[in-house]
Amino acid sequence: MALVLHTYKGNKGAFKALVAAEYAGVKIEEAADFQMGVTNKSPEFLKMNPIGKVPVLETPEGAIFESNAIARYVSRKNGENSLNGSSLIEYAQIEQWIDFSSLEIDANMLKWFAPRLGYAPFSAPAEEAAISALKRGLEALNTHLASNTYLVGHSVTLADIVTICNLNLGFATVMTKKFTSAFPHVERYFWTMVNQPNFKKVLGDAKQTDAVPPVPTKKAAAQPAKPKEEPKKAVQLLHLLIRE
Amino acid sequence: MALVLHTYKGNKGAFKALVAAEYAGVKIEEAADFQMGVTNKSPEFLKMNPIGKVPVLETPEGAIFESNAIARYVSRKNGENSLNGSSLIEYAQIEQWIDFSSLEIDANMLKWFAPRLGYAPFSAPAEEAAISALKRGLEALNTHLASNTYLVGHSVTLADIVTICNLNLGFATVMTKKFTSAFPHVERYFWTMVNQPNFKKVLGDAKQTEAVPPVPTKKAAQPAKPKEEPKKAAPAAEAPKAADEEEAPKPKAKNPLDLLPPSPMVLDDWKRLYSNTKSNFREVAIKGFWDMYDPEGYSLWFCDYKYNDENMVSFVTLNKVGGFLQRMDLARKYAFGKMLICGSEGPFKVKGLWIFRGPEIPKFIMDEVYDMELYEWTKVDISDEAQKERVSQMIEDAEPFEGEALLDAKCFK
């Protein structure tokens, strides 16, 4: 039985596993006929992931949810490789950047992005706090990347894969050139990585948004969709903003 | 060299590593003399963690930040054990629950807790969304624990350690018995785990809060970050109490300022002139001020906030100044002040100009208003034209002020 990834197309969480698979030489099938909001509410799906979110990886030994955990599994599926470092300290520092990019970058970027797209309640003070926290995270990342090409060691690790997939969503949705120009080493890192063949194969041509999405009107602000599940192309998928 | 953990006492993030250390037989020293808000801002610390947060684990081979990553390192320090599962799928499922408990439980619990303690802006719709998301996460966890004693396999793994440390903070702060009774399997799991010796050694006696902390009043809106703990936790807790305390009925003590020799300047006349002058402010109000100012009966003071590097978020900075002016209420008869918040982006600089009855800053104000010691106070020398001009500019909200735009100017009158 192959590894089957259940997800909607364009899910940043799924990209992490798919890029890791390219580096680790692991074969992953994407589940055919997956319908966001339908498939992930079925009893079979909820047995795999009781919270009903995506992506979920089905393996012969059991299912795994949480995109970072799936990427970790995939990275080790074919045994040792350079994705997880070559010592205990390297492994730990890879984990540190994985968590950092999820909690300091991705979480704050989503707090900026999701309300503007109507996925969460909008509040100007909360947005200001989120942007301030995001800048703080990017400044720290920028400092580290001033003297490091990769997050850990001298080649791509899982830390780079997770961080780049998170940044890719940020660049595409809310982080304009004006915003990211304050973090030149992060920019260098981002554009170099997304142009590596294994990244490009999965992410396609990475784009940077020209503008921040506007603040929502009251009509758009009433939708309670969850950012982790909804694709970044909100225009195409607003009709999926069904109440969970 | 031992493993050294840099943290403040009681940090839930640090507990994860310490419990893992108990299970894995790893020795961890906690850094002595760690001062939250001071040690973690030093250049040496920032080399270990550029974002300056805690906990950080110092090892002979390098430093590690992010509490889950530290716990993973500690769990593997002494080689293989049961904390990380016995197969690839078990390992992956341990990782899945670690991430789940951080993103679905902890993150939402903090979004509920932090604003109520004044660590983040409060908004009822956002809190409702956070509680809804937290319930969704706990429901999923509850379903899993209906048929599983441990998150993965048949013994404690790192997933349980991380999840229990996260839940422990939630139980202690916002999740009352009434709230958690909807998740009985989570309750069973929680109380069983916190009573295991290795958990109890680190967490102590786990407690469940009786009530949700109240929604903060504007006065308590202090800008600390929940992951780091507020630097001014003591004054922040005292300030709402000081402001809300009922004045005990007691014989009215004479204010020493009332015993000063009478002055030709009447502060209320100045306040009226200030408020009523709608145009030609400089020619009418500022000139009028200097005409009526009595340097024998009153004194002028500049103040500068000592911790401007904290002022990164505009509304938080404005709240801070607003709180100061509210606490000055007891001095209203004897003072007039202007507070300028300068800059077009953080860190904003807070600069003030005050006139007080008497030759010194009144002692009762220094004693009663804790904000006073957060500012540097300098008496204005009115024989110095530059200082006089600065006074005038601060009264009239001159912009740019000292080369910067004004975010806001607040008046105490």
Boltz contact constraints between the chains, C-beta under 6 A:
constraints:
  - contact:
      token1: [A, 50]
      token2: [B, 140]
      max_distance: 6.0
  - contact:
      token1: [A, 50]
      token2: [B, 143]
      max_distance: 6.0
  - contact:
      token1: [A, 50]
      token2: [B, 144]
      max_distance: 6.0
  - contact:
      token1: [A, 51]
      token2: [B, 140]
      max_distance: 6.0
  - contact:
      token1: [A, 61]
      token2: [B, 89]
      max_distance: 6.0
  - contact:
      token1: [A, 62]
      token2: [B, 89]
      max_distance: 6.0
  - contact:
      token1: [A, 64]
      token2: [B, 92]
      max_distance: 6.0
  - contact:
      token1: [A, 64]
      token2: [B, 96]
      max_distance: 6.0
  - contact:
      token1: [A, 65]
      token2: [B, 96]
      max_distance: 6.0
  - contact:
      token1: [A, 66]
      token2: [B, 96]
      max_distance: 6.0
  - contact:
      token1: [A, 66]
      token2: [B, 99]
      max_distance: 6.0
  - contact:
      token1: [A, 66]
      token2: [B, 100]
      max_distance: 6.0
  - contact:
      token1: [A, 68]
      token2: [B, 99]
      max_distance: 6.0
  - contact:
      token1: [A, 69]
      token2: [B, 92]
      max_distance: 6.0
  - contact:
      token1: [A, 69]
      token2: [B, 95]
      max_distance: 6.0
  - contact:
      token1: [A, 69]
      token2: [B, 96]
      max_distance: 6.0
  - contact:
      token1: [A, 69]
      token2: [B, 99]
      max_distance: 6.0
  - contact:
      token1: [A, 72]
      token2: [B, 95]
      max_distance: 6.0
  - contact:
      token1: [A, 73]
      token2: [B, 92]
      max_distance: 6.0
  - contact:
      token1: [A, 89]
      token2: [B, 61]
      max_distance: 6.0
  - contact:
      token1: [A, 89]
      token2: [B, 62]
      max_distance: 6.0
  - contact:
      token1: [A, 92]
      token2: [B, 64]
      max_distance: 6.0
  - contact:
      token1: [A, 92]
      token2: [B, 69]
      max_distance: 6.0
  - contact:
      token1: [A, 92]
      token2: [B, 73]
      max_distance: 6.0
  - contact:
      token1: [A, 95]
      token2: [B, 69]
      max_distance: 6.0
  - contact:
      token1: [A, 95]
      token2: [B, 72]
      max_distance: 6.0
  - contact:
      token1: [A, 96]
      token2: [B, 64]
      max_distance: 6.0
  - contact:
      token1: [A, 96]
      token2: [B, 65]
      max_distance: 6.0
  - contact:
      token1: [A, 96]
      token2: [B, 66]
      max_distance: 6.0
  - contact:
      token1: [A, 96]
      token2: [B, 69]
      max_distance: 6.0
  - contact:
      token1: [A, 99]
      token2: [B, 66]
      max_distance: 6.0
  - contact:
      token1: [A, 99]
      token2: [B, 68]
      max_distance: 6.0
  - contact:
      token1: [A, 99]
      token2: [B, 69]
      max_distance: 6.0
  - contact:
      token1: [A, 100]
      token2: [B, 66]
      max_distance: 6.0
  - contact:
      token1: [A, 120]
      token2: [B, 129]
      max_distance: 6.0
  - contact:
      token1: [A, 121]
      token2: [B, 125]
      max_distance: 6.0
  - contact:
      token1: [A, 121]
      token2: [B, 126]
      max_distance: 6.0
  - contact:
      token1: [A, 121]
      token2: [B, 129]
      max_distance: 6.0
  - contact:
      token1: [A, 123]
      token2: [B, 123]
      max_distance: 6.0
  - contact:
      token1: [A, 123]
      token2: [B, 126]
      max_distance: 6.0
  - contact:
      token1: [A, 125]
      token2: [B, 121]
      max_distance: 6.0
  - contact:
      token1: [A, 125]
      token2: [B, 315]
      max_distance: 6.0
  - contact:
      token1: [A, 126]
      token2: [B, 121]
      max_distance: 6.0
  - contact:
      token1: [A, 126]
      token2: [B, 123]
      max_distance: 6.0
  - contact:
      token1: [A, 126]
      token2: [B, 126]
      max_distance: 6.0
  - contact:
      token1: [A, 128]
      token2: [B, 313]
      max_distance: 6.0
  - contact:
      token1: [A, 129]
      token2: [B, 121]
      max_distance: 6.0
  - contact:
      token1: [A, 129]
      token2: [B, 313]
      max_distance: 6.0
  - contact:
      token1: [A, 132]
      token2: [B, 312]
      max_distance: 6.0
  - contact:
      token1: [A, 132]
      token2: [B, 313]
      max_distance: 6.0
  - contact:
      token1: [A, 140]
      token2: [B, 50]
      max_distance: 6.0
  - contact:
      token1: [A, 140]
      token2: [B, 51]
      max_distance: 6.0
  - contact:
      token1: [A, 143]
      token2: [B, 50]
      max_distance: 6.0
  - contact:
      token1: [A, 144]
      token2: [B, 50]
      max_distance: 6.0
